[in-house]
């Protein structure tokens, strides 16, 4: 199975600070998902330009098998490849860029690399000149990624594509220093990564457990699960361990009991909510 993460944003020449954003994942193994993603891409590329004909659209394509981020400009005069940015980090193998997310102020963008020895990573590139300006080691095969509305944190799922069918995690990274501040256990093969518009909740799904997982970004803990198995859909809080979601994997599902919070800096201070909480409208959610 291979996925291609496509990020599209548009900027109007009349209103410099206004932009449109589309982000979709093309799953090659699912025809229905592929068609849906392509229709969304067509909407972004053809319908939106007809509404705002004066806009130029910058499209970032993550090429997983080519170790490239391709920057494409699309406008009224057509489309053209502006730049190809190498993501190669391993000399003997492809690095496998998988997910991509752009900072809200477009000052930077972030790319996850699925391959490593054995762990993958996330890279930070400048939105001005596409130069690599930061990186951080994550878990096994980090994949889909999203950024909080204030741009202070990214949430990357550790997909663990090639590993055993055991529960994996979501990594939380502080973007200024590119430091992983928490690794939150979720379930088997987490994929998809979305932060709500308020920056208070993060959502991902687990391919081998039929589960939607909700994380509170203030406490960096799982708060709720939703079972997606057809015919038995139901929601669960983390306290309802007596009735866990039904899963497809052969490994019994267990609700995570705690968040693995990593040490910060050389003095090995532990991450606490006051250090790790995203903010909304420049105001902290935790006091």
VEXDREN-2710 file (C-alpha; in Angstrom, 1 decimal):
% VEXDREN-2710
k/r/px/py/pz
1/UNK/0.0/0.0/0.0
2/UNK/1.2/3.4/-0.9
3/UNK/-0.3/6.8/-0.2
4/UNK/0.5/10.2/-1.7
5/UNK/-0.2/13.3/0.4
6/UNK/-1.1/16.3/-1.7
7/UNK/-1.2/19.8/-0.2
8/UNK/-2.6/22.7/-2.2
9/UNK/-2.9/26.3/-1.2
10/UNK/-3.8/29.4/-3.2
11/UNK/-3.0/33.0/-2.7
12/UNK/-4.8/35.9/-4.3
13/UNK/-2.8/38.8/-5.8
14/UNK/-5.5/41.2/-4.7
15/UNK/-5.7/40.0/-1.2
16/UNK/-2.1/38.9/-0.2
17/UNK/-3.1/37.6/3.2
18/UNK/-6.0/35.5/2.0
19/UNK/-5.4/31.9/0.9
20/UNK/-7.3/28.7/0.1
21/UNK/-6.1/25.3/1.3
22/UNK/-6.8/21.7/0.3
23/UNK/-5.1/18.6/1.7
24/UNK/-6.0/15.1/0.5
25/UNK/-4.4/11.7/0.6
26/UNK/-4.5/9.4/-2.4
27/UNK/-4.6/5.7/-1.4
28/UNK/-3.5/3.6/-4.3
29/UNK/-4.8/0.4/-2.8
30/UNK/-8.4/1.7/-2.6
31/UNK/-10.1/2.7/-5.9
32/UNK/-13.0/4.4/-4.1
33/UNK/-10.6/6.5/-1.9
34/UNK/-8.5/7.3/-4.9
35/UNK/-11.5/8.5/-6.9
36/UNK/-12.7/10.7/-4.0
37/UNK/-9.2/12.2/-3.5
38/UNK/-8.9/12.9/-7.2
39/UNK/-12.3/14.6/-7.3
40/UNK/-11.3/16.8/-4.4
41/UNK/-8.0/17.6/-6.2
42/UNK/-10.0/18.5/-9.4
43/UNK/-12.2/20.8/-7.2
44/UNK/-9.1/22.5/-5.9
45/UNK/-7.5/22.8/-9.3
46/UNK/-10.4/23.7/-11.6
47/UNK/-13.5/24.9/-9.6
48/UNK/-11.7/27.2/-7.2
49/UNK/-9.7/28.9/-10.0
50/UNK/-12.9/29.7/-11.8
51/UNK/-14.2/31.4/-8.6
52/UNK/-10.9/33.3/-8.1
53/UNK/-9.4/33.7/-11.5
54/UNK/-6.7/36.1/-10.3
55/UNK/-5.2/33.5/-8.0
56/UNK/-2.0/31.5/-8.3
57/UNK/-2.1/28.1/-6.6
58/UNK/1.0/26.6/-5.1
59/UNK/0.8/22.8/-5.0
60/UNK/3.2/20.7/-2.9
61/UNK/3.4/17.1/-4.0
62/UNK/5.1/14.5/-1.8
63/UNK/6.7/11.8/-4.0
64/UNK/7.2/8.9/-1.6
65/UNK/9.1/6.6/-4.0
66/UNK/11.2/9.5/-5.4
67/UNK/12.4/11.2/-2.3
68/UNK/11.1/14.5/-3.6
69/UNK/8.8/17.4/-2.7
70/UNK/7.6/18.9/-6.0
71/UNK/6.4/22.5/-6.0
72/UNK/3.9/23.3/-8.8
73/UNK/2.4/26.6/-9.6
74/UNK/-1.0/26.6/-11.2
75/UNK/-2.6/29.7/-12.6
76/UNK/-4.7/31.1/-15.4
77/UNK/-1.8/30.5/-17.8
78/UNK/-1.4/26.9/-16.9
79/UNK/0.7/24.8/-14.6
80/UNK/4.5/24.3/-14.3
81/UNK/6.9/22.7/-12.0
82/UNK/8.7/25.4/-10.1
83/UNK/11.1/23.4/-8.0
84/UNK/12.0/19.8/-6.9
85/UNK/13.2/19.6/-3.3
86/UNK/15.2/16.5/-2.3
87/UNK/14.2/14.8/1.0
88/UNK/16.9/12.1/0.9
89/UNK/18.2/11.4/4.3
90/UNK/19.5/7.8/3.8
91/UNK/22.3/7.0/1.4
92/UNK/21.4/3.4/0.9
93/UNK/17.6/3.6/0.6
94/UNK/14.8/5.9/-0.2
95/UNK/13.6/8.0/2.8
96/UNK/10.0/7.7/1.9
97/UNK/8.4/11.2/2.4
98/UNK/4.8/10.5/3.3
99/UNK/2.9/13.4/5.0
100/UNK/3.1/17.1/4.5
101/UNK/1.6/20.1/6.3
102/UNK/2.2/23.9/5.9
103/UNK/2.4/26.3/8.9
104/UNK/-0.6/28.6/9.1
105/UNK/1.6/31.7/8.3
106/UNK/3.3/29.7/5.5
107/UNK/6.7/30.4/7.0
108/UNK/7.5/26.7/6.9
109/UNK/6.2/23.3/5.9
110/UNK/6.8/19.9/7.5
111/UNK/7.4/16.5/5.9
112/UNK/7.4/13.1/7.5
113/UNK/9.9/10.5/6.4
114/UNK/8.7/6.9/6.9
115/UNK/12.0/5.1/6.5
116/UNK/14.9/5.1/8.9
117/UNK/17.2/2.8/10.9
118/UNK/14.7/1.8/12.2
119/UNK/12.9/5.0/13.1
120/UNK/11.5/7.7/10.8
121/UNK/11.6/11.4/11.2
122/UNK/10.0/14.8/10.5
123/UNK/11.7/17.6/8.5
124/UNK/11.1/21.3/8.6
125/UNK/11.6/23.3/5.4
126/UNK/11.6/27.1/5.0
127/UNK/8.6/28.5/3.2
128/UNK/10.8/31.2/1.7
129/UNK/13.6/29.2/0.0
130/UNK/12.6/25.5/0.6
131/UNK/15.8/24.9/2.6
132/UNK/15.9/22.2/5.4
133/UNK/16.0/24.1/8.7
134/UNK/15.1/21.4/11.2
135/UNK/14.5/17.8/11.8
136/UNK/13.5/15.4/14.6
137/UNK/13.5/11.6/15.1
138/UNK/10.1/10.1/15.6
139/UNK/8.6/6.5/15.8
140/UNK/8.3/3.7/13.3
141/UNK/7.2/4.9/9.9
142/UNK/5.7/8.4/10.7
143/UNK/3.1/9.1/8.1
144/UNK/0.2/11.6/8.1
145/UNK/0.8/14.9/9.8
146/UNK/-1.1/18.1/10.8
147/UNK/-0.2/21.4/12.4
148/UNK/-2.0/23.2/15.1
149/UNK/-3.8/26.5/14.2
150/UNK/-1.1/28.6/16.0
151/UNK/1.7/26.7/14.2
152/UNK/3.4/25.7/17.5
153/UNK/2.9/22.0/17.3
154/UNK/2.7/19.2/14.7
155/UNK/1.0/15.9/15.3
156/UNK/2.4/12.9/13.3
157/UNK/1.0/9.4/13.4
158/UNK/3.6/6.6/13.7
159/UNK/2.1/4.3/11.2
160/UNK/4.4/1.3/11.8
161/UNK/3.8/0.0/8.3
162/UNK/6.3/-2.7/8.3
163/UNK/6.2/-3.7/11.9
164/UNK/4.3/-6.2/14.0
165/UNK/0.5/-5.7/14.5
166/UNK/0.9/-4.0/17.9
167/UNK/-0.4/-0.6/19.2
168/UNK/1.6/2.4/18.0
169/UNK/1.4/6.1/18.8
170/UNK/1.1/9.7/17.8
171/UNK/4.1/12.0/18.1
172/UNK/3.7/15.6/19.2
173/UNK/6.5/18.0/18.1
174/UNK/7.2/21.6/19.2
175/UNK/7.9/23.3/15.9
176/UNK/10.3/26.1/16.9
177/UNK/13.0/23.7/18.2
178/UNK/11.7/20.6/16.3
179/UNK/11.6/18.7/19.6
180/UNK/9.3/15.7/20.3
181/UNK/7.5/16.6/23.5
182/UNK/5.1/13.6/23.8
183/UNK/4.5/10.2/22.2
184/UNK/0.9/9.2/22.8
185/UNK/-0.1/5.5/22.6
186/UNK/-3.2/5.0/20.5
187/UNK/-3.8/1.7/18.6
188/UNK/-2.6/-0.5/15.7
189/UNK/-1.4/1.2/12.5
190/UNK/-2.6/4.8/13.1
191/UNK/-3.2/6.8/10.0
192/UNK/-4.7/10.2/9.2
193/UNK/-4.0/13.3/11.3
194/UNK/-6.3/16.2/11.8
195/UNK/-6.4/19.0/14.4
196/UNK/-9.8/20.8/14.8
197/UNK/-10.0/24.5/14.0
198/UNK/-9.9/25.4/17.7
199/UNK/-6.7/23.5/18.2
200/UNK/-8.2/21.6/21.2
201/UNK/-8.6/18.1/19.7
202/UNK/-6.6/15.8/17.5
203/UNK/-8.1/12.9/15.5
204/UNK/-6.6/9.9/13.9
205/UNK/-7.8/6.4/12.8
206/UNK/-6.3/3.0/13.2
207/UNK/-6.3/0.7/10.2
208/UNK/-6.1/-2.6/12.0
209/UNK/-8.4/-1.7/14.9
210/UNK/-11.4/0.0/13.2
211/UNK/-11.1/2.9/15.7
212/UNK/-11.2/6.7/15.6
213/UNK/-9.1/8.2/18.3
214/UNK/-9.5/11.6/20.0
215/UNK/-6.6/13.3/21.8
216/UNK/-7.0/16.3/24.0
217/UNK/-4.2/18.7/22.9
218/UNK/-4.2/20.4/26.3
219/UNK/-3.3/17.3/28.3
220/UNK/-1.8/15.3/25.5
221/UNK/-3.9/12.3/26.4
222/UNK/-6.4/10.1/24.6
223/UNK/-9.9/11.2/25.7
224/UNK/-12.3/9.1/23.6
225/UNK/-12.5/6.3/21.0
226/UNK/-15.2/5.7/18.4
227/UNK/-15.6/2.1/17.0
228/UNK/-16.0/2.2/13.3
229/UNK/-16.8/-1.5/12.7
230/UNK/-19.9/-1.7/10.4
231/UNK/-23.0/-2.6/12.4
232/UNK/-21.4/-2.0/15.8
233/UNK/-20.5/1.7/15.8
234/UNK/-20.2/3.2/19.2
235/UNK/-18.2/5.8/21.2
236/UNK/-16.2/5.1/24.3
237/UNK/-14.4/7.2/26.9
238/UNK/-11.0/6.1/28.2
239/UNK/-12.6/5.0/31.4
240/UNK/-14.8/2.4/29.7
241/UNK/-12.2/-0.3/29.6
242/UNK/-14.7/-3.0/30.3
243/UNK/-16.2/-2.6/26.8
244/UNK/-13.3/-1.9/24.5
245/UNK/-13.7/-1.5/20.7
246/UNK/-13.9/-4.6/18.6
247/UNK/-10.7/-4.9/16.5
248/UNK/-9.6/-6.7/13.4
249/UNK/-6.0/-7.4/14.6
250/UNK/-5.1/-10.6/16.5
251/UNK/-3.4/-8.6/19.2
252/UNK/-6.0/-7.9/22.0
253/UNK/-6.7/-4.1/22.2
254/UNK/-5.9/-2.4/25.5
255/UNK/-6.7/1.2/26.3
256/UNK/-3.4/3.2/26.9
257/UNK/-2.9/3.9/30.5
258/UNK/-0.6/6.9/30.2
259/UNK/1.2/9.2/27.8
260/UNK/4.9/8.7/27.3
261/UNK/6.2/12.2/27.9
262/UNK/9.8/12.6/26.8
263/UNK/12.6/14.6/28.6
264/UNK/13.2/18.1/27.5
265/UNK/16.7/19.4/27.0
266/UNK/19.9/18.5/28.7
267/UNK/18.6/19.0/32.2
268/UNK/16.0/16.3/31.5
269/UNK/13.0/18.3/32.7
270/UNK/9.8/16.4/32.1
271/UNK/7.3/18.0/29.7
272/UNK/4.3/19.5/31.6
273/UNK/1.1/21.0/30.2
274/UNK/2.5/24.6/30.6
275/UNK/5.3/23.6/28.2
276/UNK/3.4/21.6/25.6
277/UNK/0.0/23.1/25.1
278/UNK/-1.1/24.6/21.8
279/UNK/-2.7/28.0/21.8
280/UNK/-5.7/29.5/20.1
281/UNK/-5.6/33.1/18.9
282/UNK/-2.3/33.6/20.6
283/UNK/-3.9/32.7/24.0
284/UNK/-2.9/29.6/25.9
285/UNK/-5.6/27.1/26.7
286/UNK/-4.0/26.0/29.9
287/UNK/-3.4/28.2/32.9
END
